[in-house]
Amino acid sequence: MRCRVVIAEDDFFQRTILSRYFESLGTELVTVHNGRSLTAVLCGIEFHLLVLDYNLPGAEVRQIFEKINGCRQPVSVIVITGDDSVGAQESIRRLSPDFLFIKPLEMNDFDDVVRRVLKSSETEYRHEAREARWTL
Amino acid sequence: MDPLADSMIREARRLFRTIRPCGTRRSLYDCFTIKGDELLMWFNTPDESTHILRRPLRGRDTTNMNQCGTL
């Protein structure tokens, strides 16, 4: 199973740029452009990484994190935002995402983090698969 | 300033009226990145939503432009 990534971003160009980037890494991709679609996806599929635009329209970010924390499989969350206000930064940090990036994305840093996250997800998946085989 | 960057800033203002630099950037001129052969301008609208404007570079000299990696 390839790593499955969910991209939640309302801006078409940013979504496209992120999609192309993750496709180049060979990940399985799901993209959503609003909170309602994201909620449906979170309830419907298993995934390894969520790339979340903090200002996603229609998204209650706290509830999204609650859903993710309730997931059976470990999920990493990268929050991206163009809002550098102190209030927004504090709110995001309280949610404890795995990583926070401020737009414009510094792609070298973003790429380093994504590769690290995907590598650890693959390792965990293999570990889970091995354990499942032993318990058969 | 670069004429292409100037025209993109004017275009963003025409489309969204009020725009401001994205994230921690202090000037709109700091909000440009290059992706492949395109120049991207990142900017925020008053609702703190981030937008991108893209224009082809078409063989321009990009040595003095901000380059934030190639996505």
N, CA and C atoms of all chains as a GROMACS GRO file, in nm:
protein
  621
    1MET      N    1   0.084  -0.120   0.000
    1MET     CA    2   0.000   0.000   0.000
    1MET      C    3   0.088   0.126   0.000
    2ARG      N    4   0.059   0.216  -0.093
    2ARG     CA    5   0.134   0.342  -0.097
    2ARG      C    6   0.084   0.434   0.013
    3CYS      N    7   0.168   0.530   0.052
    3CYS     CA    8   0.123   0.629   0.150
    3CYS      C    9   0.009   0.710   0.090
    4ARG      N   10  -0.094   0.727   0.168
    4ARG     CA   11  -0.208   0.805   0.120
    4ARG      C   12  -0.206   0.942   0.187
    5VAL      N   13  -0.212   1.046   0.104
    5VAL     CA   14  -0.203   1.184   0.152
    5VAL      C   15  -0.334   1.256   0.121
    6VAL      N   16  -0.385   1.328   0.218
    6VAL     CA   17  -0.503   1.413   0.195
    6VAL      C   18  -0.455   1.558   0.193
    7ILE      N   19  -0.487   1.628   0.086
    7ILE     CA   20  -0.456   1.771   0.075
    7ILE      C   21  -0.586   1.849   0.089
    8ALA      N   22  -0.593   1.933   0.191
    8ALA     CA   23  -0.713   2.015   0.215
    8ALA      C   24  -0.676   2.160   0.194
    9GLU      N   25  -0.706   2.213   0.078
    9GLU     CA   26  -0.665   2.349   0.040
    9GLU      C   27  -0.771   2.405  -0.055
   10ASP      N   28  -0.820   2.524  -0.024
   10ASP     CA   29  -0.929   2.578  -0.108
   10ASP      C   30  -0.878   2.648  -0.234
   11ASP      N   31  -0.757   2.702  -0.231
   11ASP     CA   32  -0.706   2.775  -0.346
   11ASP      C   33  -0.662   2.677  -0.456
   12PHE      N   34  -0.720   2.694  -0.573
   12PHE     CA   35  -0.698   2.599  -0.683
   12PHE      C   36  -0.549   2.586  -0.717
   13PHE      N   37  -0.478   2.697  -0.731
   13PHE     CA   38  -0.338   2.690  -0.771
   13PHE      C   39  -0.252   2.620  -0.665
   14GLN      N   40  -0.277   2.655  -0.539
   14GLN     CA   41  -0.197   2.592  -0.433
   14GLN      C   42  -0.226   2.443  -0.425
   15ARG      N   43  -0.355   2.409  -0.445
   15ARG     CA   44  -0.392   2.266  -0.443
   15ARG      C   45  -0.324   2.193  -0.557
   16THR      N   46  -0.321   2.257  -0.673
   16THR     CA   47  -0.258   2.196  -0.790
   16THR      C   48  -0.109   2.177  -0.769
   17ILE      N   49  -0.045   2.281  -0.716
   17ILE     CA   50   0.100   2.273  -0.691
   17ILE      C   51   0.132   2.160  -0.593
   18LEU      N   52   0.055   2.155  -0.485
   18LEU     CA   53   0.078   2.050  -0.385
   18LEU      C   54   0.050   1.912  -0.445
   19SER      N   55  -0.056   1.902  -0.524
   19SER     CA   56  -0.092   1.773  -0.585
   19SER      C   57   0.022   1.723  -0.673
   20ARG      N   58   0.073   1.812  -0.757
   20ARG     CA   59   0.182   1.772  -0.848
   20ARG      C   60   0.305   1.728  -0.770
   21TYR      N   61   0.332   1.800  -0.662
   21TYR     CA   62   0.448   1.766  -0.580
   21TYR      C   63   0.431   1.625  -0.520
   22PHE      N   64   0.314   1.600  -0.460
   22PHE     CA   65   0.294   1.469  -0.396
   22PHE      C   66   0.284   1.356  -0.499
   23GLU      N   67   0.230   1.386  -0.616
   23GLU     CA   68   0.227   1.285  -0.723
   23GLU      C   69   0.369   1.248  -0.763
   24SER      N   70   0.457   1.348  -0.765
   24SER     CA   71   0.596   1.320  -0.803
   24SER      C   72   0.665   1.230  -0.701
   25LEU      N   73   0.612   1.228  -0.579
   25LEU     CA   74   0.669   1.141  -0.475
   25LEU      C   75   0.605   1.001  -0.479
   26GLY      N   76   0.508   0.982  -0.565
   26GLY     CA   77   0.446   0.850  -0.580
   26GLY      C   78   0.343   0.819  -0.473
   27THR      N   79   0.288   0.921  -0.409
   27THR     CA   80   0.188   0.895  -0.306
   27THR      C   81   0.049   0.883  -0.369
   28GLU      N   82  -0.039   0.819  -0.294
   28GLU     CA   83  -0.180   0.814  -0.335
   28GLU      C   84  -0.244   0.942  -0.280
   29LEU      N   85  -0.322   1.010  -0.362
   29LEU     CA   86  -0.368   1.144  -0.325
   29LEU      C   87  -0.519   1.157  -0.317
   30VAL      N   88  -0.564   1.230  -0.218
   30VAL     CA   89  -0.703   1.272  -0.212
   30VAL      C   90  -0.700   1.423  -0.189
   31THR      N   91  -0.772   1.499  -0.271
   31THR     CA   92  -0.772   1.644  -0.251
   31THR      C   93  -0.914   1.691  -0.220
   32VAL      N   94  -0.923   1.786  -0.128
   32VAL     CA   95  -1.053   1.846  -0.094
   32VAL      C   96  -1.036   1.997  -0.088
   33HIS      N   97  -1.146   2.068  -0.109
   33HIS     CA   98  -1.136   2.215  -0.112
   33HIS      C   99  -1.221   2.284  -0.007
   34ASN      N  100  -1.289   2.208   0.078
   34ASN     CA  101  -1.363   2.273   0.188
   34ASN      C  102  -1.377   2.177   0.306
   35GLY      N  103  -1.426   2.233   0.416
   35GLY     CA  104  -1.434   2.156   0.539
   35GLY      C  105  -1.531   2.040   0.530
   36ARG      N  106  -1.639   2.061   0.457
   36ARG     CA  107  -1.739   1.954   0.446
   36ARG      C  108  -1.680   1.830   0.377
   37SER      N  109  -1.611   1.855   0.266
   37SER     CA  110  -1.549   1.743   0.194
   37SER      C  111  -1.442   1.677   0.280
   38LEU      N  112  -1.368   1.758   0.354
   38LEU     CA  113  -1.263   1.702   0.439
   38LEU      C  114  -1.323   1.612   0.546
   39THR      N  115  -1.431   1.657   0.608
   39THR     CA  116  -1.496   1.575   0.711
   39THR      C  117  -1.541   1.442   0.653
   40ALA      N  118  -1.597   1.446   0.532
   40ALA     CA  119  -1.642   1.322   0.467
   40ALA      C  120  -1.524   1.228   0.444
   41VAL      N  121  -1.412   1.285   0.400
   41VAL     CA  122  -1.294   1.204   0.373
   41VAL      C  123  -1.239   1.144   0.503
   42LEU      N  124  -1.234   1.227   0.609
   42LEU     CA  125  -1.179   1.178   0.737
   42LEU      C  126  -1.261   1.062   0.791
   43CYS      N  127  -1.391   1.066   0.765
   43CYS     CA  128  -1.478   0.959   0.814
   43CYS      C  129  -1.474   0.836   0.724
   44GLY      N  130  -1.428   0.854   0.600
   44GLY     CA  131  -1.445   0.746   0.502
   44GLY      C  132  -1.322   0.665   0.467
   45ILE      N  133  -1.203   0.721   0.480
   45ILE     CA  134  -1.085   0.647   0.433
   45ILE      C  135  -0.972   0.652   0.535
   46GLU      N  136  -0.878   0.558   0.520
   46GLU     CA  137  -0.757   0.561   0.601
   46GLU      C  138  -0.650   0.638   0.524
   47PHE      N  139  -0.571   0.718   0.595
   47PHE     CA  140  -0.464   0.791   0.529
   47PHE      C  141  -0.351   0.812   0.629
   48HIS      N  142  -0.236   0.855   0.576
   48HIS     CA  143  -0.116   0.867   0.660
   48HIS      C  144  -0.077   1.010   0.691
   49LEU      N  145  -0.111   1.100   0.598
   49LEU     CA  146  -0.069   1.240   0.614
   49LEU      C  147  -0.180   1.334   0.568
   50LEU      N  148  -0.208   1.433   0.651
   50LEU     CA  149  -0.302   1.539   0.613
   50LEU      C  150  -0.224   1.670   0.599
   51VAL      N  151  -0.235   1.733   0.483
   51VAL     CA  152  -0.180   1.866   0.463
   51VAL      C  153  -0.298   1.962   0.466
   52LEU      N  154  -0.304   2.041   0.572
   52LEU     CA  155  -0.426   2.118   0.600
   52LEU      C  156  -0.401   2.268   0.593
   53ASP      N  157  -0.478   2.334   0.508
   53ASP     CA  158  -0.479   2.481   0.507
   53ASP      C  159  -0.560   2.526   0.629
   54TYR      N  160  -0.496   2.602   0.715
   54TYR     CA  161  -0.561   2.640   0.842
   54TYR      C  162  -0.690   2.719   0.819
   55ASN      N  163  -0.693   2.796   0.711
   55ASN     CA  164  -0.813   2.877   0.683
   55ASN      C  165  -0.906   2.810   0.582
   56LEU      N  166  -0.910   2.679   0.584
   56LEU     CA  167  -0.997   2.607   0.491
   56LEU      C  168  -1.143   2.646   0.516
   57PRO      N  169  -1.212   2.696   0.411
   57PRO     CA  170  -1.350   2.739   0.433
   57PRO      C  171  -1.439   2.624   0.482
   58GLY      N  172  -1.522   2.656   0.579
   58GLY     CA  173  -1.617   2.556   0.629
   58GLY      C  174  -1.556   2.452   0.721
   59ALA      N  175  -1.431   2.474   0.760
   59ALA     CA  176  -1.366   2.373   0.843
   59ALA      C  177  -1.361   2.419   0.989
   60GLU      N  178  -1.402   2.333   1.078
   60GLU     CA  179  -1.383   2.356   1.221
   60GLU      C  180  -1.256   2.280   1.257
   61VAL      N  181  -1.146   2.353   1.263
   61VAL     CA  182  -1.016   2.287   1.270
   61VAL      C  183  -1.002   2.201   1.396
   62ARG      N  184  -1.057   2.252   1.508
   62ARG     CA  185  -1.047   2.173   1.632
   62ARG      C  186  -1.114   2.036   1.615
   63GLN      N  187  -1.232   2.036   1.553
   63GLN     CA  188  -1.302   1.909   1.533
   63GLN      C  189  -1.225   1.816   1.439
   64ILE      N  190  -1.160   1.876   1.341
   64ILE     CA  191  -1.079   1.794   1.250
   64ILE      C  192  -0.968   1.724   1.327
   65PHE      N  193  -0.903   1.798   1.417
   65PHE     CA  194  -0.796   1.737   1.497
   65PHE      C  195  -0.852   1.629   1.590
   66GLU      N  196  -0.971   1.651   1.644
   66GLU     CA  197  -1.032   1.549   1.731
   66GLU      C  198  -1.057   1.421   1.652
   67LYS      N  199  -1.106   1.437   1.530
   67LYS     CA  200  -1.130   1.319   1.446
   67LYS      C  201  -0.998   1.246   1.418
   68ILE      N  202  -0.896   1.324   1.387
   68ILE     CA  203  -0.767   1.263   1.354
   68ILE      C  204  -0.710   1.191   1.476
   69ASN      N  205  -0.723   1.253   1.592
   69ASN     CA  206  -0.671   1.189   1.713
   69ASN      C  207  -0.747   1.060   1.744
   70GLY      N  208  -0.869   1.050   1.693
   70GLY     CA  209  -0.948   0.928   1.715
   70GLY      C  210  -0.926   0.822   1.609
   71CYS      N  211  -0.840   0.851   1.511
   71CYS     CA  212  -0.815   0.754   1.403
   71CYS      C  213  -0.742   0.632   1.458
   72ARG      N  214  -0.771   0.516   1.397
   72ARG     CA  215  -0.708   0.392   1.441
   72ARG      C  216  -0.559   0.393   1.404
   73GLN      N  217  -0.531   0.439   1.283
   73GLN     CA  218  -0.392   0.439   1.237
   73GLN      C  219  -0.328   0.576   1.268
   74PRO      N  220  -0.196   0.579   1.288
   74PRO     CA  221  -0.131   0.709   1.314
   74PRO      C  222  -0.137   0.798   1.191
   75VAL      N  223  -0.173   0.924   1.213
   75VAL     CA  224  -0.182   1.021   1.103
   75VAL      C  225  -0.095   1.142   1.138
   76SER      N  226  -0.012   1.183   1.044
   76SER     CA  227   0.066   1.305   1.063
   76SER      C  228  -0.010   1.422   1.002
   77VAL      N  229   0.004   1.537   1.065
   77VAL     CA  230  -0.065   1.656   1.015
   77VAL      C  231   0.036   1.769   0.993
   78ILE      N  232   0.035   1.822   0.872
   78ILE     CA  233   0.112   1.942   0.841
   78ILE      C  234   0.012   2.054   0.818
   79VAL      N  235   0.019   2.156   0.901
   79VAL     CA  236  -0.069   2.272   0.884
   79VAL      C  237   0.007   2.378   0.806
   80ILE      N  238  -0.058   2.435   0.704
   80ILE     CA  239   0.003   2.547   0.632
   80ILE      C  240  -0.091   2.667   0.643
   81THR      N  241  -0.031   2.783   0.661
   81THR     CA  242  -0.112   2.903   0.675
   81THR      C  243  -0.038   3.026   0.622
   82GLY      N  244  -0.114   3.119   0.574
   82GLY     CA  245  -0.057   3.247   0.534
   82GLY      C  246  -0.083   3.354   0.639
   83ASP      N  247  -0.143   3.312   0.749
   83ASP     CA  248  -0.179   3.405   0.857
   83ASP      C  249  -0.071   3.399   0.965
   84ASP      N  250   0.009   3.505   0.972
   84ASP     CA  251   0.119   3.503   1.070
   84ASP      C  252   0.083   3.581   1.196
   85SER      N  253  -0.045   3.610   1.218
   85SER     CA  254  -0.083   3.684   1.339
   85SER      C  255  -0.056   3.598   1.463
   86VAL      N  256  -0.029   3.665   1.573
   86VAL     CA  257   0.002   3.593   1.698
   86VAL      C  258  -0.115   3.503   1.737
   87GLY      N  259  -0.236   3.556   1.722
   87GLY     CA  260  -0.355   3.478   1.758
   87GLY      C  261  -0.364   3.349   1.680
   88ALA      N  262  -0.344   3.359   1.549
   88ALA     CA  263  -0.354   3.239   1.465
   88ALA      C  264  -0.244   3.139   1.501
   89GLN      N  265  -0.122   3.190   1.520
   89GLN     CA  266  -0.010   3.101   1.553
   89GLN      C  267  -0.034   3.027   1.685
   90GLU      N  268  -0.086   3.100   1.783
   90GLU     CA  269  -0.115   3.036   1.913
   90GLU      C  270  -0.224   2.932   1.900
   91SER      N  271  -0.329   2.966   1.826
   91SER     CA  272  -0.438   2.870   1.806
   91SER      C  273  -0.388   2.743   1.739
   92ILE      N  274  -0.302   2.760   1.641
   92ILE     CA  275  -0.251   2.642   1.570
   92ILE      C  276  -0.164   2.558   1.663
   93ARG      N  277  -0.076   2.626   1.736
   93ARG     CA  278   0.014   2.550   1.825
   93ARG      C  279  -0.061   2.473   1.932
   94ARG      N  280  -0.173   2.529   1.977
   94ARG     CA  281  -0.254   2.458   2.078
   94ARG      C  282  -0.308   2.326   2.022
   95LEU      N  283  -0.325   2.320   1.890
   95LEU     CA  284  -0.376   2.197   1.828
   95LEU      C  285  -0.267   2.091   1.814
   96SER      N  286  -0.142   2.132   1.832
   96SER     CA  287  -0.027   2.041   1.823
   96SER      C  288  -0.017   1.964   1.692
   97PRO      N  289  -0.013   2.036   1.581
   97PRO     CA  290   0.013   1.963   1.456
   97PRO      C  291   0.157   1.913   1.457
   98ASP      N  292   0.188   1.816   1.371
   98ASP     CA  293   0.325   1.766   1.366
   98ASP      C  294   0.419   1.873   1.312
   99PHE      N  295   0.371   1.949   1.214
   99PHE     CA  296   0.454   2.056   1.156
   99PHE      C  297   0.366   2.172   1.116
  100LEU      N  298   0.423   2.292   1.123
  100LEU     CA  299   0.353   2.412   1.082
  100LEU      C  300   0.439   2.488   0.981
  101PHE      N  301   0.381   2.522   0.868
  101PHE     CA  302   0.452   2.599   0.766
  101PHE      C  303   0.376   2.726   0.736
  102ILE      N  304   0.451   2.836   0.728
  102ILE     CA  305   0.392   2.964   0.691
  102ILE      C  306   0.415   2.986   0.540
  103LYS      N  307   0.309   3.026   0.472
  103LYS     CA  308   0.321   3.056   0.329
  103LYS      C  309   0.394   3.190   0.311
  104PRO      N  310   0.465   3.211   0.202
  104PRO     CA  311   0.492   3.117   0.092
  104PRO      C  312   0.576   2.999   0.139
  105LEU      N  313   0.544   2.882   0.088
  105LEU     CA  314   0.614   2.762   0.132
  105LEU      C  315   0.760   2.766   0.086
  106GLU      N  316   0.849   2.745   0.181
  106GLU     CA  317   0.991   2.726   0.148
  106GLU      C  318   1.003   2.579   0.110
  107MET      N  319   1.013   2.553  -0.019
  107MET     CA  320   0.994   2.416  -0.065
  107MET      C  321   1.100   2.318  -0.020
  108ASN      N  322   1.223   2.368  -0.002
  108ASN     CA  323   1.327   2.276   0.043
  108ASN      C  324   1.294   2.224   0.182
  109ASP      N  325   1.250   2.314   0.272
  109ASP     CA  326   1.214   2.273   0.408
  109ASP      C  327   1.091   2.182   0.404
  110PHE      N  328   0.993   2.220   0.324
  110PHE     CA  329   0.870   2.141   0.314
  110PHE      C  330   0.902   2.000   0.264
  111ASP      N  331   0.985   1.992   0.162
  111ASP     CA  332   1.023   1.864   0.103
  111ASP      C  333   1.093   1.775   0.207
  112ASP      N  334   1.184   1.834   0.285
  112ASP     CA  335   1.254   1.757   0.389
  112ASP      C  336   1.154   1.695   0.486
  113VAL      N  337   1.060   1.777   0.531
  113VAL     CA  338   0.963   1.731   0.630
  113VAL      C  339   0.873   1.622   0.571
  114VAL      N  340   0.825   1.646   0.451
  114VAL     CA  341   0.734   1.549   0.388
  114VAL      C  342   0.804   1.414   0.371
  115ARG      N  343   0.926   1.416   0.322
  115ARG     CA  344   0.997   1.290   0.302
  115ARG      C  345   1.018   1.216   0.434
  116ARG      N  346   1.046   1.293   0.539
  116ARG     CA  347   1.064   1.231   0.671
  116ARG      C  348   0.933   1.167   0.718
  117VAL      N  349   0.823   1.240   0.701
  117VAL     CA  350   0.693   1.190   0.744
  117VAL      C  351   0.655   1.065   0.665
  118LEU      N  352   0.674   1.070   0.534
  118LEU     CA  353   0.635   0.956   0.451
  118LEU      C  354   0.720   0.834   0.484
  119LYS      N  355   0.847   0.857   0.511
  119LYS     CA  356   0.936   0.746   0.545
  119LYS      C  357   0.889   0.680   0.675
  120SER      N  358   0.856   0.761   0.774
  120SER     CA  359   0.813   0.704   0.902
  120SER      C  360   0.676   0.636   0.887
  121SER      N  361   0.591   0.689   0.801
  121SER     CA  362   0.461   0.625   0.778
  121SER      C  363   0.479   0.489   0.715
  122GLU      N  364   0.570   0.481   0.618
  122GLU     CA  365   0.596   0.352   0.552
  122GLU      C  366   0.649   0.252   0.653
  123THR      N  367   0.739   0.297   0.739
  123THR     CA  368   0.796   0.207   0.840
  123THR      C  369   0.687   0.156   0.933
  124GLU      N  370   0.601   0.248   0.978
  124GLU     CA  371   0.493   0.206   1.068
  124GLU      C  372   0.400   0.109   1.000
  125TYR      N  373   0.370   0.133   0.870
  125TYR     CA  374   0.280   0.045   0.799
  125TYR      C  375   0.340  -0.096   0.790
  126ARG      N  376   0.470  -0.100   0.756
  126ARG     CA  377   0.535  -0.231   0.746
  126ARG      C  378   0.534  -0.302   0.880
  127HIS      N  379   0.558  -0.224   0.988
  127HIS     CA  380   0.559  -0.281   1.122
  127HIS      C  381   0.421  -0.339   1.156
  128GLU      N  382   0.316  -0.261   1.125
  128GLU     CA  383   0.180  -0.308   1.151
  128GLU      C  384   0.149  -0.434   1.071
  129ALA      N  385   0.192  -0.434   0.944
  129ALA     CA  386   0.164  -0.549   0.859
  129ALA      C  387   0.234  -0.674   0.914
  130ARG      N  388   0.359  -0.655   0.964
  130ARG     CA  389   0.433  -0.768   1.020
  130ARG      C  390   0.361  -0.821   1.144
  131GLU      N  391   0.317  -0.730   1.229
  131GLU     CA  392   0.246  -0.771   1.351
  131GLU      C  393   0.117  -0.844   1.316
  132ALA      N  394   0.047  -0.794   1.216
  132ALA     CA  395  -0.078  -0.858   1.175
  132ALA      C  396  -0.051  -1.000   1.128
  133ARG      N  397   0.062  -1.020   1.058
  133ARG     CA  398   0.094  -1.154   1.008
  133ARG      C  399   0.121  -1.248   1.125
  134TRP      N  400   0.189  -1.199   1.227
  134TRP     CA  401   0.220  -1.283   1.342
  134TRP      C  402   0.096  -1.320   1.422
  135THR      N  403  -0.005  -1.234   1.419
  135THR     CA  404  -0.122  -1.263   1.502
  135THR      C  405  -0.225  -1.347   1.428
  136LEU      N  406  -0.195  -1.380   1.301
  136LEU     CA  407  -0.293  -1.460   1.226
  136LEU      C  408  -0.308  -1.600   1.286
  137MET      N  409   1.215   4.797  -0.988
  137MET     CA  410   1.147   4.670  -0.964
  137MET      C  411   1.119   4.598  -1.098
  138ASP      N  412   1.101   4.468  -1.091
  138ASP     CA  413   1.076   4.391  -1.211
  138ASP      C  414   0.938   4.423  -1.269
  139PRO      N  415   0.932   4.451  -1.400
  139PRO     CA  416   0.802   4.488  -1.460
  139PRO      C  417   0.698   4.376  -1.447
  140LEU      N  418   0.744   4.251  -1.458
  140LEU     CA  419   0.648   4.140  -1.446
  140LEU      C  420   0.590   4.138  -1.304
  141ALA      N  421   0.677   4.152  -1.204
  141ALA     CA  422   0.630   4.154  -1.065
  141ALA      C  423   0.534   4.272  -1.043
  142ASP      N  424   0.571   4.387  -1.098
  142ASP     CA  425   0.483   4.505  -1.086
  142ASP      C  426   0.345   4.478  -1.146
  143SER      N  427   0.345   4.417  -1.264
  143SER     CA  428   0.217   4.393  -1.331
  143SER      C  429   0.133   4.290  -1.255
  144MET      N  430   0.202   4.194  -1.191
  144MET     CA  431   0.128   4.093  -1.113
  144MET      C  432   0.067   4.156  -0.987
  145ILE      N  433   0.141   4.247  -0.926
  145ILE     CA  434   0.088   4.316  -0.808
  145ILE      C  435  -0.035   4.400  -0.848
  146ARG      N  436  -0.023   4.468  -0.962
  146ARG     CA  437  -0.138   4.548  -1.011
  146ARG      C  438  -0.257   4.457  -1.040
  147GLU      N  439  -0.230   4.342  -1.102
  147GLU     CA  440  -0.337   4.248  -1.137
  147GLU      C  441  -0.405   4.193  -1.010
  148ALA      N  442  -0.324   4.159  -0.910
  148ALA     CA  443  -0.380   4.107  -0.785
  148ALA      C  444  -0.467   4.214  -0.718
  149ARG      N  445  -0.421   4.340  -0.724
  149ARG     CA  446  -0.500   4.449  -0.664
  149ARG      C  447  -0.630   4.470  -0.742
  150ARG      N  448  -0.622   4.454  -0.873
  150ARG     CA  449  -0.742   4.472  -0.956
  150ARG      C  450  -0.845   4.363  -0.922
  151LEU      N  451  -0.795   4.241  -0.902
  151LEU     CA  452  -0.885   4.128  -0.878
  151LEU      C  453  -0.943   4.128  -0.737
  152PHE      N  454  -0.858   4.164  -0.639
  152PHE     CA  455  -0.899   4.147  -0.499
  152PHE      C  456  -0.906   4.279  -0.420
  153ARG      N  457  -0.873   4.389  -0.484
  153ARG     CA  458  -0.874   4.523  -0.423
  153ARG      C  459  -0.772   4.536  -0.311
  154THR      N  460  -0.802   4.477  -0.194
  154THR     CA  461  -0.708   4.489  -0.083
  154THR      C  462  -0.626   4.361  -0.070
  155ILE      N  463  -0.497   4.375  -0.085
  155ILE     CA  464  -0.409   4.258  -0.068
  155ILE      C  465  -0.294   4.298   0.024
  156ARG      N  466  -0.234   4.199   0.088
  156ARG     CA  467  -0.119   4.227   0.172
  156ARG      C  468  -0.020   4.112   0.162
  157PRO      N  469   0.104   4.132   0.203
  157PRO     CA  470   0.203   4.024   0.193
  157PRO      C  471   0.159   3.899   0.269
  158CYS      N  472   0.202   3.788   0.218
  158CYS     CA  473   0.162   3.659   0.275
  158CYS      C  474   0.255   3.621   0.391
  159GLY      N  475   0.198   3.565   0.496
  159GLY     CA  476   0.276   3.511   0.608
  159GLY      C  477   0.364   3.616   0.673
  160THR      N  478   0.493   3.581   0.688
  160THR     CA  479   0.584   3.670   0.760
  160THR      C  480   0.648   3.775   0.669
  161ARG      N  481   0.617   3.773   0.540
  161ARG     CA  482   0.679   3.868   0.447
  161ARG      C  483   0.625   4.009   0.473
  162ARG      N  484   0.711   4.107   0.461
  162ARG     CA  485   0.672   4.244   0.492
  162ARG      C  486   0.640   4.327   0.368
  163SER      N  487   0.683   4.281   0.253
  163SER     CA  488   0.658   4.355   0.129
  163SER      C  489   0.601   4.259   0.025
  164LEU      N  490   0.516   4.311  -0.060
  164LEU     CA  491   0.462   4.226  -0.167
  164LEU      C  492   0.575   4.177  -0.258
  165TYR      N  493   0.682   4.256  -0.268
  165TYR     CA  494   0.794   4.214  -0.352
  165TYR      C  495   0.871   4.096  -0.294
  166ASP      N  496   0.846   4.066  -0.167
  166ASP     CA  497   0.910   3.948  -0.106
  166ASP      C  498   0.824   3.823  -0.123
  167CYS      N  499   0.711   3.837  -0.190
  167CYS     CA  500   0.613   3.727  -0.195
  167CYS      C  501   0.616   3.651  -0.326
  168PHE      N  502   0.728   3.661  -0.397
  168PHE     CA  503   0.738   3.592  -0.526
  168PHE      C  504   0.827   3.469  -0.513
  169THR      N  505   0.783   3.360  -0.572
  169THR     CA  506   0.867   3.240  -0.580
  169THR      C  507   0.865   3.192  -0.724
  170ILE      N  508   0.960   3.109  -0.756
  170ILE     CA  509   0.967   3.056  -0.892
  170ILE      C  510   0.942   2.906  -0.887
  171LYS      N  511   0.852   2.861  -0.972
  171LYS     CA  512   0.825   2.717  -0.983
  171LYS      C  513   0.839   2.679  -1.130
  172GLY      N  514   0.944   2.603  -1.160
  172GLY     CA  515   0.968   2.570  -1.301
  172GLY      C  516   0.988   2.698  -1.381
  173ASP      N  517   0.906   2.716  -1.484
  173ASP     CA  518   0.920   2.837  -1.566
  173ASP      C  519   0.808   2.936  -1.537
  174GLU      N  520   0.759   2.933  -1.415
  174GLU     CA  521   0.653   3.026  -1.378
  174GLU      C  522   0.693   3.110  -1.256
  175LEU      N  523   0.646   3.234  -1.256
  175LEU     CA  524   0.663   3.320  -1.139
  175LEU      C  525   0.533   3.317  -1.060
  176LEU      N  526   0.543   3.286  -0.931
  176LEU     CA  527   0.424   3.282  -0.846
  176LEU      C  528   0.426   3.401  -0.751
  177MET      N  529   0.312   3.463  -0.735
  177MET     CA  530   0.299   3.568  -0.634
  177MET      C  531   0.200   3.520  -0.528
  178TRP      N  532   0.247   3.515  -0.404
  178TRP     CA  533   0.164   3.471  -0.291
  178TRP      C  534   0.116   3.596  -0.216
  179PHE      N  535  -0.012   3.605  -0.192
  179PHE     CA  536  -0.061   3.722  -0.118
  179PHE      C  537  -0.187   3.685  -0.040
  180ASN      N  538  -0.214   3.767   0.061
  180ASN     CA  539  -0.333   3.744   0.143
  180ASN      C  540  -0.440   3.848   0.113
  181THR      N  541  -0.564   3.808   0.130
  181THR     CA  542  -0.677   3.900   0.126
  181THR      C  543  -0.719   3.928   0.270
  182PRO      N  544  -0.806   4.027   0.293
  182PRO     CA  545  -0.837   4.063   0.433
  182PRO      C  546  -0.893   3.949   0.518
  183ASP      N  547  -0.949   3.846   0.456
  183ASP     CA  548  -1.000   3.732   0.534
  183ASP      C  549  -0.889   3.635   0.571
  184GLU      N  550  -0.763   3.675   0.549
  184GLU     CA  551  -0.642   3.594   0.578
  184GLU      C  552  -0.634   3.470   0.491
  185SER      N  553  -0.707   3.472   0.381
  185SER     CA  554  -0.696   3.363   0.285
  185SER      C  555  -0.578   3.394   0.192
  186THR      N  556  -0.499   3.290   0.163
  186THR     CA  557  -0.382   3.309   0.077
  186THR      C  558  -0.415   3.272  -0.067
  187HIS      N  559  -0.370   3.353  -0.158
  187HIS     CA  560  -0.395   3.329  -0.300
  187HIS      C  561  -0.262   3.330  -0.376
  188ILE      N  562  -0.265   3.268  -0.493
  188ILE     CA  563  -0.147   3.267  -0.580
  188ILE      C  564  -0.186   3.320  -0.716
  189LEU      N  565  -0.099   3.403  -0.772
  189LEU     CA  566  -0.111   3.447  -0.911
  189LEU      C  567   0.010   3.390  -0.984
  190ARG      N  568  -0.010   3.333  -1.103
  190ARG     CA  569   0.101   3.271  -1.177
  190ARG      C  570   0.119   3.338  -1.313
  191ARG      N  571   0.242   3.357  -1.351
  191ARG     CA  572   0.270   3.409  -1.484
  191ARG      C  573   0.394   3.338  -1.540
  192PRO      N  574   0.394   3.307  -1.671
  192PRO     CA  575   0.513   3.242  -1.729
  192PRO      C  576   0.632   3.336  -1.730
  193LEU      N  577   0.751   3.281  -1.705
  193LEU     CA  578   0.872   3.364  -1.703
  193LEU      C  579   0.928   3.387  -1.844
  194ARG      N  580   0.913   3.290  -1.931
  194ARG     CA  581   0.956   3.301  -2.071
  194ARG      C  582   1.097   3.358  -2.086
  195GLY      N  583   1.194   3.284  -2.036
  195GLY     CA  584   1.334   3.319  -2.060
  195GLY      C  585   1.385   3.444  -1.989
  196ARG      N  586   1.313   3.488  -1.886
  196ARG     CA  587   1.360   3.607  -1.814
  196ARG      C  588   1.482   3.575  -1.729
  197ASP      N  589   1.557   3.676  -1.699
  197ASP     CA  590   1.669   3.661  -1.607
  197ASP      C  591   1.612   3.662  -1.466
  198THR      N  592   1.628   3.552  -1.394
  198THR     CA  593   1.566   3.540  -1.263
  198THR      C  594   1.668   3.548  -1.149
  199THR      N  595   1.789   3.591  -1.181
  199THR     CA  596   1.894   3.587  -1.079
  199THR      C  597   1.863   3.677  -0.959
  200ASN      N  598   1.790   3.785  -0.981
  200ASN     CA  599   1.760   3.876  -0.869
  200ASN      C  600   1.626   3.847  -0.802
  201MET      N  601   1.561   3.741  -0.843
  201MET     CA  602   1.430   3.711  -0.785
  201MET      C  603   1.446   3.609  -0.673
  202ASN      N  604   1.352   3.614  -0.581
  202ASN     CA  605   1.346   3.519  -0.471
  202ASN      C  606   1.320   3.380  -0.527
  203GLN      N  607   1.399   3.284  -0.491
  203GLN     CA  608   1.369   3.148  -0.536
  203GLN      C  609   1.356   3.057  -0.415
  204CYS      N  610   1.236   3.005  -0.397
  204CYS     CA  611   1.210   2.923  -0.278
  204CYS      C  612   1.202   2.776  -0.314
  205GLY      N  613   1.292   2.729  -0.396
  205GLY     CA  614   1.288   2.588  -0.431
  205GLY      C  615   1.192   2.563  -0.546
  206THR      N  616   1.198   2.443  -0.599
  206THR     CA  617   1.112   2.413  -0.713
  206THR      C  618   1.013   2.306  -0.674
  207LEU      N  619   0.891   2.346  -0.662
  207LEU     CA  620   0.786   2.252  -0.621
  207LEU      C  621   0.732   2.184  -0.743
   0.00000   0.00000   0.00000
